[in-house]
Amino acid sequence: MASSSIHNLVHSKDTMHIATRPKITTLPTKNLFSSMPMRHTRSAKLSRSSPTRPALRAVAAGRPNAAREPLNELEESPIKIAIIGFGNFGQFIAGGIKRQGHIVLATSRSDYSEYCNQHGIQFFQSMDAICEEQPDVVLVCSSILSTESVLRAVPLHKLKPDTIFADVLSVKQFPRNLLLEVLPSGFGIVCTHPMFGPESGKHGWNELPFVYDKVRVSNDGMQARRCAQFLSIFEREGCRMVEMSCEEHDRHAAGSQFITHTIGRILSHLELESTPINTRGYETLLKLTENTISDSFDLYYGLFMYNVNASEQIENLDRAFEIVKQKLFGRLHDILRKQIVERVPMQGVPARGRETNISNYFLADAGKITTLSHFASPAQDESRADEATLSS
Ligand code: NAP
């Protein structure tokens, strides 16, 4: 495949967006990176003495919760992971990978070389350059919407024939099908979804769910070992490892994550503000709104567009809101009918007023109705004023 900057992947509709981005100076890979020492935050020796060593062998065997057994030979050689798409989440996940002593390479549509320099990560200006490094794992962290064009631009022939492709997309059936379609049969495929992000995982990943599906990984040999090493990163970080099919993930995620994001997005349009009397529930809503809008709209749109179960959930939400409204207005209707047709007095209306002032039983003038509470009980000021008039 011809040498291509990741910029070239983008659909024409994105052109204007790209034009506003900082210009990337493409340097020859060798000049840029040959003088750069491999930087590991934690040496193999350190990690062997770590009290939180994971069950590498158990993970390799698909038993992530089994008793912990070290695999020394795996721990001694860090793996090389190439992150494609180094935005918000790519940078966040790189932190955990580095903490576990592995080598992180990155490329993206935008230039993150400065950030990478500061964080001991090798940044490559093009797909070609990063693939020439022959990473063990290519970790796709691009937006859901751009993943297909990103993936189709990877020069696969430059990679090792048993390279593992993993992704972190928040939907799972779509990347699984895409990876199966695009990659040669020797390449491994592990679809993952860390169920947390830069906000929820900023204080550590302990007990946070990490969903994965080993879609296509050879049972033994180097690919199986590299896959085990890759998954062990998240287990070592304390994640709750959940092996689950991509279909099952999408079903659960539509009913949980998509609903959460949707409610957060709806609330964001209410422009809620903190008050001096916030309840715990309200604080939770404020936090939810803040977390939701810190993610890109592309991400949210991807959750909708690329999860077959999402539209059903939007309809469920719509129905649920209707039911709640019907409950409220239904009760209101009963009260109004009692007042208008049966002339049953309302609770809270003074007995004297009830006997003498029929206007209490009817709605206020249309012009005076400003809130729903006008429907539920007669305007107190008016009834008092009427009483005063009657008694004078
Ligand atoms: P995002 O808006 O979903 O994705 C941003 C990334 O996509 C950036 O790396 C960006 O590259 C790249 N990108 C966007 N449009 C592109 C295009 N037309 N061509 C090439 N690259 C393009 O935000 P994100 O939070 O970083 O999420 C990245 C992935 O992680 C998504 O698949 C998401 O579902 C998944 N994920 C996110 C979270 C989270 O909490 N944020 C949690 C779990 C999984 P540039 O930055 O170079 O422009």
Boltz pocket constraint, residues with backbone or C-beta under 6 A from the ligand:
constraints:
  - pocket:
      binder: B
      contacts: [[A, 6], [A, 9], [A, 10], [A, 11], [A, 14], [A, 84], [A, 85], [A, 86], [A, 87], [A, 88], [A, 89], [A, 90], [A, 108], [A, 109], [A, 110], [A, 111], [A, 140], [A, 141], [A, 142], [A, 143], [A, 144], [A, 146], [A, 150], [A, 168], [A, 169], [A, 170], [A, 171], [A, 193], [A, 194], [A, 195], [A, 196], [A, 197], [A, 198], [A, 295], [A, 296], [A, 298], [A, 299], [A, 302]]
      max_distance: 6.0
